Amino acid sequence: MKHTVILSNEQDKVKLTFSLKRLIKKAIVATLRYEDFERPCEVSVTLVDNDAIREINREHRGIDRPTDVLSFPMFDEDFDNGEMCILGDIVLSVEKAVEQAEAYGHSLRREVAFLTVHSVLHLLGFDHEEGKAAESEMFAMQEEILSLMKLTR
């Protein structure tokens, strides 16, 4: 299946390695595969620092603090013209991912993969803020996908 990942690094606080870029793409593809998402699609990932994500969070959600990842779904499953669909945009604070990896005691790779999987599930329509059952389902799916990627805690 042809999935396109457009990756843009707009931060300079954390060195972005080829391995980390490849991991983000792998996490996107693993999540789409897990969900049997058959359509060719495009996902845009923008890597930012805490200041940039704080501004975006304030602008789009009215929350004036940095967060780890934001998802901007664009996919309309009712519209299928047979061509590549745009699934949506992910904005990920690599700086926040470093902080959280240290706080949770696991690797930056595991944290970035977790945030990417989490965000792709949002692009596909899952929302952990719809209640405890939705939250439990989404978090179980995330752990299963990460386990399939061999990125357990």
Buried (B, 14 or more C-beta within 10 A) or exposed (E): EEBBBEBEBEBEEBEBEEEBBEBBBBBBBBBBBBBEBEBEBBBBBBBBBBEBBBEBBEEEEEEEEBBBBBBBBBBEEEEEEEEEBBBBBBBBBBBBBBBBBEEEEBEBBBBBBBBBBBBBBBBBEBEBEEEEEEBEBBEEBBBEBBEEBEBEE
